[in-house]
Amino acid sequence: MKWLAVALITVVLMLQYRLWLSPDGVREVTRLSAAVDRQKSENGELTARNQQLVAEVADLKAGMSAIEERARSELGMIGRNETFYQVVPTRPLRNAPAAPEQRRQTAAR
């Protein structure tokens, strides 16, 4: 009877070793589950991007408005009877001369 108990304990310990510590054990399953989750999220992002591209292609095939919009934004083109205006924001001068009051204060020091 002792032999049977020792044999069963040995088998259980070997199976536990294989389950927890072997390269094909729980750690590998956890790693693969994380890899599958990452791949699913990446696939979702790529699917959304593909849907955007399909919609853009359909829009470009269907009408001229999308082509005109792209030519305006990416190529800077304008229509025949249009006038181009460019609004440039003002920037503060870096080396602006100091006001007369500031010059007097710095000279007094």
Secondary structure, DSSP 8 states (H G I E B T S, - for coil): -HHHHHHHHHHHHHHHHHHHTSTTSHHHHHHHHHHHHHHHHHHHHHHHHHHHHHHHHHHHHH-HHHHHHHHHHHH----TT------------TT----HHHHHHHHH-
